[in-house]
Amino acid sequence: MPVSDKIERVMAVLAGRKPDRPPVSFWYHFEAHQRHGPQAVQAHLDHLRLYDLDFLKVMNDNGYPHAREIRAVADLAGLRVLNGDEPEFARQLALIAGLAKELAGAVLITTTIFNTWATLRRLVKPRDHAPPVMQAEDDDASAILSQFLADDRRAVAQALVTIGESLARFARRCLDAGADGVFLSVRDDWVDTPANGPGIYDAIVRPTDLRILEAASDGRFNMLHVCGRAADFASFAAYPVHALNWADRAAGPSITEVRDTVRPAICGGVDNLGMLVEGTPEQCAAQVREAIAQAGDRPLLIAPGCTFDPQRVPRENLAAVCRAAWSAFTRPPAGL
């Protein structure tokens, strides 16, 4: 029986069933004045409705609550386990609650949480979020954390445990606020580097990823986003989530390579760094059709591999992605 409701469409894919057509969504970081408050709610709603998207990934640019500057490894001792409702967290919770109220259960909401290593990177070197660089950056944050590991690995590990427990509490509050799940962003090529040595991610980061997901286990739409070029994609693919999103085009592996082994639903198929920026609408649509073909018998969620720069991506390309998904099995609706 054809699935027409947006939530039913997504849930069909999560259950491994073919919906009436592939669900589609995409996301980017909004302007600074749209990070929290009514402006943030409206920005998300406008984006969702403009493209008639099937699910909403809530952006999170509200930061992690920690007032003290971290300049040396000894400063990590100042981190404390948080309740999950401190001011920065509260702004995100209010955004989720506002969206849940406006959408009234019509669309599944998954809200962004950056994992402990990504959070620590921004604590030692604050920066705005942007579309990713595929190669692990040899930047100030990486250099600082490499030095911290060399100075006192135990202190770094404890800091990650502290941040992880705080994010776990925050994750539970996100579900209470109205999110259907969390969108946990992870990246291991920042961690297992020549400077740090092998096995660091497994030893001190992965357990905190799993702690956050454990806290969000009551969610029905938990997604893992694998950023960058994964050093150990197979381990991420085994995480207890409903869907897995990664840059299959820009970083790999391809959908074809993993469709028979990945347990969560596949979310991807669109090149956020190349095709969306430089391609024509026809080429973007063709990439969607090719992704569906790559998936074979497995249904999938159509989405880019990560965020994109809205100033560089033509609206016509985004509309073409939607139309290609809409017309995969049925006729597209009038609109875009």
Contacts in CASP RR format, 6 or more apart in sequence:
PFRMAT RR
TARGET T0000
AUTHOR 0000-0000-0000
METHOD contacts of the structure
MODEL  1
MPVSDKIERVMAVLAGRKPDRPPVSFWYHFEAHQRHGPQAVQAHLDHLRL
YDLDFLKVMNDNGYPHAREIRAVADLAGLRVLNGDEPEFARQLALIAGLA
KELAGAVLITTTIFNTWATLRRLVKPRDHAPPVMQAEDDDASAILSQFLA
DDRRAVAQALVTIGESLARFARRCLDAGADGVFLSVRDDWVDTPANGPGI
YDAIVRPTDLRILEAASDGRFNMLHVCGRAADFASFAAYPVHALNWADRA
AGPSITEVRDTVRPAICGGVDNLGMLVEGTPEQCAAQVREAIAQAGDRPL
LIAPGCTFDPQRVPRENLAAVCRAAWSAFTRPPAGL
2 19 0 8 1.000
2 20 0 8 1.000
2 330 0 8 1.000
3 9 0 8 1.000
3 12 0 8 1.000
3 17 0 8 1.000
3 19 0 8 1.000
3 20 0 8 1.000
4 20 0 8 1.000
6 23 0 8 1.000
6 54 0 8 1.000
6 55 0 8 1.000
6 106 0 8 1.000
6 107 0 8 1.000
6 108 0 8 1.000
7 105 0 8 1.000
7 106 0 8 1.000
7 107 0 8 1.000
7 108 0 8 1.000
8 19 0 8 1.000
9 19 0 8 1.000
9 20 0 8 1.000
9 21 0 8 1.000
9 23 0 8 1.000
9 54 0 8 1.000
10 19 0 8 1.000
10 23 0 8 1.000
10 54 0 8 1.000
10 55 0 8 1.000
10 108 0 8 1.000
10 221 0 8 1.000
10 301 0 8 1.000
11 108 0 8 1.000
11 220 0 8 1.000
12 18 0 8 1.000
12 19 0 8 1.000
12 299 0 8 1.000
13 19 0 8 1.000
13 22 0 8 1.000
13 23 0 8 1.000
13 243 0 8 1.000
13 265 0 8 1.000
13 299 0 8 1.000
13 300 0 8 1.000
13 301 0 8 1.000
14 221 0 8 1.000
14 242 0 8 1.000
14 243 0 8 1.000
14 265 0 8 1.000
16 265 0 8 1.000
16 298 0 8 1.000
16 299 0 8 1.000
17 299 0 8 1.000
18 299 0 8 1.000
18 329 0 8 1.000
19 299 0 8 1.000
20 329 0 8 1.000
20 330 0 8 1.000
21 325 0 8 1.000
21 326 0 8 1.000
21 327 0 8 1.000
21 328 0 8 1.000
21 329 0 8 1.000
21 330 0 8 1.000
22 288 0 8 1.000
22 292 0 8 1.000
22 299 0 8 1.000
22 300 0 8 1.000
22 301 0 8 1.000
22 302 0 8 1.000
22 325 0 8 1.000
22 328 0 8 1.000
22 329 0 8 1.000
23 54 0 8 1.000
23 55 0 8 1.000
23 301 0 8 1.000
23 302 0 8 1.000
23 325 0 8 1.000
24 53 0 8 1.000
24 54 0 8 1.000
24 288 0 8 1.000
24 301 0 8 1.000
24 302 0 8 1.000
24 303 0 8 1.000
24 321 0 8 1.000
24 322 0 8 1.000
24 325 0 8 1.000
24 326 0 8 1.000
25 53 0 8 1.000
25 54 0 8 1.000
25 55 0 8 1.000
25 56 0 8 1.000
25 57 0 8 1.000
25 301 0 8 1.000
25 302 0 8 1.000
25 303 0 8 1.000
26 51 0 8 1.000
26 53 0 8 1.000
26 270 0 8 1.000
26 272 0 8 1.000
26 303 0 8 1.000
26 304 0 8 1.000
26 308 0 8 1.000
26 318 0 8 1.000
26 321 0 8 1.000
27 47 0 8 1.000
27 57 0 8 1.000
27 59 0 8 1.000
27 304 0 8 1.000
27 307 0 8 1.000
28 59 0 8 1.000
28 131 0 8 1.000
28 307 0 8 1.000
28 308 0 8 1.000
28 309 0 8 1.000
28 310 0 8 1.000
28 313 0 8 1.000
29 59 0 8 1.000
29 61 0 8 1.000
29 128 0 8 1.000
29 129 0 8 1.000
29 130 0 8 1.000
29 307 0 8 1.000
30 40 0 8 1.000
30 43 0 8 1.000
30 44 0 8 1.000
30 47 0 8 1.000
30 59 0 8 1.000
30 61 0 8 1.000
31 43 0 8 1.000
32 61 0 8 1.000
33 39 0 8 1.000
34 40 0 8 1.000
34 42 0 8 1.000
34 43 0 8 1.000
35 59 0 8 1.000
35 61 0 8 1.000
35 62 0 8 1.000
35 91 0 8 1.000
36 62 0 8 1.000
36 91 0 8 1.000
36 92 0 8 1.000
36 94 0 8 1.000
36 95 0 8 1.000
37 91 0 8 1.000
37 94 0 8 1.000
37 95 0 8 1.000
40 95 0 8 1.000
41 95 0 8 1.000
41 98 0 8 1.000
41 99 0 8 1.000
41 102 0 8 1.000
44 56 0 8 1.000
44 58 0 8 1.000
44 59 0 8 1.000
44 95 0 8 1.000
44 99 0 8 1.000
45 99 0 8 1.000
45 102 0 8 1.000
45 103 0 8 1.000
47 53 0 8 1.000
48 56 0 8 1.000
48 103 0 8 1.000
48 107 0 8 1.000
51 318 0 8 1.000
51 319 0 8 1.000
51 322 0 8 1.000
51 336 0 8 1.000
52 322 0 8 1.000
52 333 0 8 1.000
52 335 0 8 1.000
52 336 0 8 1.000
53 107 0 8 1.000
53 322 0 8 1.000
54 107 0 8 1.000
54 301 0 8 1.000
55 107 0 8 1.000
55 108 0 8 1.000
55 109 0 8 1.000
55 110 0 8 1.000
55 221 0 8 1.000
55 301 0 8 1.000
56 99 0 8 1.000
56 103 0 8 1.000
56 107 0 8 1.000
56 108 0 8 1.000
56 109 0 8 1.000
56 110 0 8 1.000
57 110 0 8 1.000
57 111 0 8 1.000
57 112 0 8 1.000
57 183 0 8 1.000
57 223 0 8 1.000
58 92 0 8 1.000
58 95 0 8 1.000
58 96 0 8 1.000
58 99 0 8 1.000
58 109 0 8 1.000
58 110 0 8 1.000
58 111 0 8 1.000
58 112 0 8 1.000
58 179 0 8 1.000
58 183 0 8 1.000
59 112 0 8 1.000
60 92 0 8 1.000
60 111 0 8 1.000
60 112 0 8 1.000
60 113 0 8 1.000
60 114 0 8 1.000
61 128 0 8 1.000
61 129 0 8 1.000
62 88 0 8 1.000
62 89 0 8 1.000
62 91 0 8 1.000
62 92 0 8 1.000
62 95 0 8 1.000
63 88 0 8 1.000
63 122 0 8 1.000
64 88 0 8 1.000
64 119 0 8 1.000
64 122 0 8 1.000
64 123 0 8 1.000
64 163 0 8 1.000
64 166 0 8 1.000
65 82 0 8 1.000
65 86 0 8 1.000
65 87 0 8 1.000
65 88 0 8 1.000
65 89 0 8 1.000
66 79 0 8 1.000
66 123 0 8 1.000
68 75 0 8 1.000
68 78 0 8 1.000
69 75 0 8 1.000
70 76 0 8 1.000
70 123 0 8 1.000
70 124 0 8 1.000
71 124 0 8 1.000
73 147 0 8 1.000
73 148 0 8 1.000
73 151 0 8 1.000
73 152 0 8 1.000
73 155 0 8 1.000
73 156 0 8 1.000
74 152 0 8 1.000
74 155 0 8 1.000
76 148 0 8 1.000
76 155 0 8 1.000
76 156 0 8 1.000
76 158 0 8 1.000
76 159 0 8 1.000
77 155 0 8 1.000
79 159 0 8 1.000
79 162 0 8 1.000
79 163 0 8 1.000
80 162 0 8 1.000
81 162 0 8 1.000
81 165 0 8 1.000
81 166 0 8 1.000
81 169 0 8 1.000
82 89 0 8 1.000
82 166 0 8 1.000
82 169 0 8 1.000
82 170 0 8 1.000
83 169 0 8 1.000
84 166 0 8 1.000
84 169 0 8 1.000
84 170 0 8 1.000
84 173 0 8 1.000
85 93 0 8 1.000
85 170 0 8 1.000
85 173 0 8 1.000
89 170 0 8 1.000
89 173 0 8 1.000
92 111 0 8 1.000
92 170 0 8 1.000
92 174 0 8 1.000
93 173 0 8 1.000
93 174 0 8 1.000
93 177 0 8 1.000
94 177 0 8 1.000
96 109 0 8 1.000
96 111 0 8 1.000
96 174 0 8 1.000
96 177 0 8 1.000
96 178 0 8 1.000
96 179 0 8 1.000
97 177 0 8 1.000
97 178 0 8 1.000
99 109 0 8 1.000
100 109 0 8 1.000
100 177 0 8 1.000
100 178 0 8 1.000
100 179 0 8 1.000
103 109 0 8 1.000
108 180 0 8 1.000
108 220 0 8 1.000
108 221 0 8 1.000
109 178 0 8 1.000
109 179 0 8 1.000
109 180 0 8 1.000
109 181 0 8 1.000
109 221 0 8 1.000
110 179 0 8 1.000
110 180 0 8 1.000
110 181 0 8 1.000
110 182 0 8 1.000
110 183 0 8 1.000
110 221 0 8 1.000
110 222 0 8 1.000
110 223 0 8 1.000
111 174 0 8 1.000
111 179 0 8 1.000
111 181 0 8 1.000
111 182 0 8 1.000
111 183 0 8 1.000
112 182 0 8 1.000
112 183 0 8 1.000
112 185 0 8 1.000
113 167 0 8 1.000
113 170 0 8 1.000
113 171 0 8 1.000
113 174 0 8 1.000
113 182 0 8 1.000
113 183 0 8 1.000
113 184 0 8 1.000
113 185 0 8 1.000
113 212 0 8 1.000
114 122 0 8 1.000
114 185 0 8 1.000
115 167 0 8 1.000
115 184 0 8 1.000
115 185 0 8 1.000
115 186 0 8 1.000
115 187 0 8 1.000
115 205 0 8 1.000
115 208 0 8 1.000
115 209 0 8 1.000
115 212 0 8 1.000
116 160 0 8 1.000
116 163 0 8 1.000
116 164 0 8 1.000
116 167 0 8 1.000
116 205 0 8 1.000
116 208 0 8 1.000
116 209 0 8 1.000
116 212 0 8 1.000
117 145 0 8 1.000
117 160 0 8 1.000
117 186 0 8 1.000
117 187 0 8 1.000
117 190 0 8 1.000
117 191 0 8 1.000
117 201 0 8 1.000
117 205 0 8 1.000
118 185 0 8 1.000
118 186 0 8 1.000
118 187 0 8 1.000
118 190 0 8 1.000
118 227 0 8 1.000
119 163 0 8 1.000
119 167 0 8 1.000
120 145 0 8 1.000
120 156 0 8 1.000
120 159 0 8 1.000
120 160 0 8 1.000
120 163 0 8 1.000
121 141 0 8 1.000
121 142 0 8 1.000
121 145 0 8 1.000
121 190 0 8 1.000
122 141 0 8 1.000
124 141 0 8 1.000
124 144 0 8 1.000
124 145 0 8 1.000
124 148 0 8 1.000
125 139 0 8 1.000
125 140 0 8 1.000
125 141 0 8 1.000
125 144 0 8 1.000
127 141 0 8 1.000
129 307 0 8 1.000
130 307 0 8 1.000
130 309 0 8 1.000
131 272 0 8 1.000
131 273 0 8 1.000
131 306 0 8 1.000
131 307 0 8 1.000
131 308 0 8 1.000
131 309 0 8 1.000
132 227 0 8 1.000
132 228 0 8 1.000
132 247 0 8 1.000
132 273 0 8 1.000
132 306 0 8 1.000
132 307 0 8 1.000
133 228 0 8 1.000
134 228 0 8 1.000
134 229 0 8 1.000
134 247 0 8 1.000
134 250 0 8 1.000
134 251 0 8 1.000
134 273 0 8 1.000
135 229 0 8 1.000
136 142 0 8 1.000
136 187 0 8 1.000
136 189 0 8 1.000
136 190 0 8 1.000
136 193 0 8 1.000
136 228 0 8 1.000
136 229 0 8 1.000
137 190 0 8 1.000
142 190 0 8 1.000
142 193 0 8 1.000
142 195 0 8 1.000
145 156 0 8 1.000
145 196 0 8 1.000
146 193 0 8 1.000
146 195 0 8 1.000
146 196 0 8 1.000
148 155 0 8 1.000
148 156 0 8 1.000
149 156 0 8 1.000
149 196 0 8 1.000
149 200 0 8 1.000
153 204 0 8 1.000
156 204 0 8 1.000
157 203 0 8 1.000
157 204 0 8 1.000
160 204 0 8 1.000
160 205 0 8 1.000
160 208 0 8 1.000
161 207 0 8 1.000
161 208 0 8 1.000
163 208 0 8 1.000
164 208 0 8 1.000
164 211 0 8 1.000
164 212 0 8 1.000
165 211 0 8 1.000
167 208 0 8 1.000
167 212 0 8 1.000
167 215 0 8 1.000
168 211 0 8 1.000
168 212 0 8 1.000
168 214 0 8 1.000
168 215 0 8 1.000
169 215 0 8 1.000
171 182 0 8 1.000
171 212 0 8 1.000
171 215 0 8 1.000
171 216 0 8 1.000
172 215 0 8 1.000
172 216 0 8 1.000
174 181 0 8 1.000
174 182 0 8 1.000
174 216 0 8 1.000
175 181 0 8 1.000
175 182 0 8 1.000
175 216 0 8 1.000
175 218 0 8 1.000
175 219 0 8 1.000
179 219 0 8 1.000
180 219 0 8 1.000
180 220 0 8 1.000
180 221 0 8 1.000
181 216 0 8 1.000
181 219 0 8 1.000
181 220 0 8 1.000
181 221 0 8 1.000
181 222 0 8 1.000
181 223 0 8 1.000
182 212 0 8 1.000
182 213 0 8 1.000
182 216 0 8 1.000
182 219 0 8 1.000
182 222 0 8 1.000
182 223 0 8 1.000
183 222 0 8 1.000
183 223 0 8 1.000
183 225 0 8 1.000
183 245 0 8 1.000
184 209 0 8 1.000
184 212 0 8 1.000
184 213 0 8 1.000
184 216 0 8 1.000
184 222 0 8 1.000
184 223 0 8 1.000
184 224 0 8 1.000
184 225 0 8 1.000
184 241 0 8 1.000
185 225 0 8 1.000
185 227 0 8 1.000
186 209 0 8 1.000
186 224 0 8 1.000
186 225 0 8 1.000
186 226 0 8 1.000
186 227 0 8 1.000
186 236 0 8 1.000
187 226 0 8 1.000
187 227 0 8 1.000
187 228 0 8 1.000
187 230 0 8 1.000
188 201 0 8 1.000
188 205 0 8 1.000
188 230 0 8 1.000
188 231 0 8 1.000
188 232 0 8 1.000
188 236 0 8 1.000
189 228 0 8 1.000
189 229 0 8 1.000
189 230 0 8 1.000
189 231 0 8 1.000
191 200 0 8 1.000
191 201 0 8 1.000
191 205 0 8 1.000
192 198 0 8 1.000
192 199 0 8 1.000
192 200 0 8 1.000
192 201 0 8 1.000
192 231 0 8 1.000
192 232 0 8 1.000
201 231 0 8 1.000
201 232 0 8 1.000
202 232 0 8 1.000
202 235 0 8 1.000
206 235 0 8 1.000
209 239 0 8 1.000
210 239 0 8 1.000
210 240 0 8 1.000
213 222 0 8 1.000
213 224 0 8 1.000
213 239 0 8 1.000
213 240 0 8 1.000
213 241 0 8 1.000
214 240 0 8 1.000
216 222 0 8 1.000
217 240 0 8 1.000
220 242 0 8 1.000
221 242 0 8 1.000
221 243 0 8 1.000
222 240 0 8 1.000
222 241 0 8 1.000
222 242 0 8 1.000
222 243 0 8 1.000
223 241 0 8 1.000
223 242 0 8 1.000
223 243 0 8 1.000
223 244 0 8 1.000
223 245 0 8 1.000
223 267 0 8 1.000
224 236 0 8 1.000
224 239 0 8 1.000
224 241 0 8 1.000
224 243 0 8 1.000
224 244 0 8 1.000
224 245 0 8 1.000
224 264 0 8 1.000
225 245 0 8 1.000
225 246 0 8 1.000
225 306 0 8 1.000
226 233 0 8 1.000
226 236 0 8 1.000
226 244 0 8 1.000
226 245 0 8 1.000
226 246 0 8 1.000
226 247 0 8 1.000
227 246 0 8 1.000
227 247 0 8 1.000
227 306 0 8 1.000
228 247 0 8 1.000
228 251 0 8 1.000
228 306 0 8 1.000
229 251 0 8 1.000
229 252 0 8 1.000
230 236 0 8 1.000
230 246 0 8 1.000
230 251 0 8 1.000
233 246 0 8 1.000
233 252 0 8 1.000
233 253 0 8 1.000
233 258 0 8 1.000
234 261 0 8 1.000
236 244 0 8 1.000
236 246 0 8 1.000
237 244 0 8 1.000
237 258 0 8 1.000
237 261 0 8 1.000
237 262 0 8 1.000
237 263 0 8 1.000
237 264 0 8 1.000
238 263 0 8 1.000
239 264 0 8 1.000
241 264 0 8 1.000
242 264 0 8 1.000
242 265 0 8 1.000
243 264 0 8 1.000
243 265 0 8 1.000
243 266 0 8 1.000
243 267 0 8 1.000
243 301 0 8 1.000
244 262 0 8 1.000
244 264 0 8 1.000
244 265 0 8 1.000
244 266 0 8 1.000
244 267 0 8 1.000
245 267 0 8 1.000
245 268 0 8 1.000
245 301 0 8 1.000
245 303 0 8 1.000
245 305 0 8 1.000
246 252 0 8 1.000
246 268 0 8 1.000
246 305 0 8 1.000
247 271 0 8 1.000
247 272 0 8 1.000
247 273 0 8 1.000
247 305 0 8 1.000
247 306 0 8 1.000
248 254 0 8 1.000
248 255 0 8 1.000
248 268 0 8 1.000
248 269 0 8 1.000
248 291 0 8 1.000
248 305 0 8 1.000
249 269 0 8 1.000
249 270 0 8 1.000
249 271 0 8 1.000
249 274 0 8 1.000
249 275 0 8 1.000
249 287 0 8 1.000
249 305 0 8 1.000
250 271 0 8 1.000
250 272 0 8 1.000
250 273 0 8 1.000
250 274 0 8 1.000
250 305 0 8 1.000
254 294 0 8 1.000
255 266 0 8 1.000
255 268 0 8 1.000
255 269 0 8 1.000
255 291 0 8 1.000
255 294 0 8 1.000
255 295 0 8 1.000
255 300 0 8 1.000
256 294 0 8 1.000
258 266 0 8 1.000
259 266 0 8 1.000
259 294 0 8 1.000
259 295 0 8 1.000
259 296 0 8 1.000
259 298 0 8 1.000
265 299 0 8 1.000
265 300 0 8 1.000
265 301 0 8 1.000
266 295 0 8 1.000
266 298 0 8 1.000
266 300 0 8 1.000
266 301 0 8 1.000
267 300 0 8 1.000
267 301 0 8 1.000
267 302 0 8 1.000
267 303 0 8 1.000
268 291 0 8 1.000
268 300 0 8 1.000
268 301 0 8 1.000
268 302 0 8 1.000
268 303 0 8 1.000
268 304 0 8 1.000
268 305 0 8 1.000
269 287 0 8 1.000
269 288 0 8 1.000
269 290 0 8 1.000
269 291 0 8 1.000
269 294 0 8 1.000
269 300 0 8 1.000
269 302 0 8 1.000
269 303 0 8 1.000
269 304 0 8 1.000
269 305 0 8 1.000
270 276 0 8 1.000
270 284 0 8 1.000
270 287 0 8 1.000
270 288 0 8 1.000
270 291 0 8 1.000
270 302 0 8 1.000
270 303 0 8 1.000
270 304 0 8 1.000
270 305 0 8 1.000
270 321 0 8 1.000
271 287 0 8 1.000
271 304 0 8 1.000
271 305 0 8 1.000
272 304 0 8 1.000
272 305 0 8 1.000
272 306 0 8 1.000
272 307 0 8 1.000
272 308 0 8 1.000
273 306 0 8 1.000
273 308 0 8 1.000
275 283 0 8 1.000
275 284 0 8 1.000
275 287 0 8 1.000
275 317 0 8 1.000
276 284 0 8 1.000
276 304 0 8 1.000
276 308 0 8 1.000
276 313 0 8 1.000
276 317 0 8 1.000
276 318 0 8 1.000
276 321 0 8 1.000
277 308 0 8 1.000
277 309 0 8 1.000
277 312 0 8 1.000
277 313 0 8 1.000
279 317 0 8 1.000
280 317 0 8 1.000
281 314 0 8 1.000
281 316 0 8 1.000
281 317 0 8 1.000
281 319 0 8 1.000
281 320 0 8 1.000
282 320 0 8 1.000
284 317 0 8 1.000
284 318 0 8 1.000
284 320 0 8 1.000
284 321 0 8 1.000
284 324 0 8 1.000
285 320 0 8 1.000
285 321 0 8 1.000
285 323 0 8 1.000
285 324 0 8 1.000
286 324 0 8 1.000
287 321 0 8 1.000
288 302 0 8 1.000
288 321 0 8 1.000
288 324 0 8 1.000
288 325 0 8 1.000
288 328 0 8 1.000
289 324 0 8 1.000
289 328 0 8 1.000
291 300 0 8 1.000
291 302 0 8 1.000
292 300 0 8 1.000
292 302 0 8 1.000
292 328 0 8 1.000
302 321 0 8 1.000
302 324 0 8 1.000
302 325 0 8 1.000
319 336 0 8 1.000
322 332 0 8 1.000
322 336 0 8 1.000
323 332 0 8 1.000
323 336 0 8 1.000
326 332 0 8 1.000
326 333 0 8 1.000
END
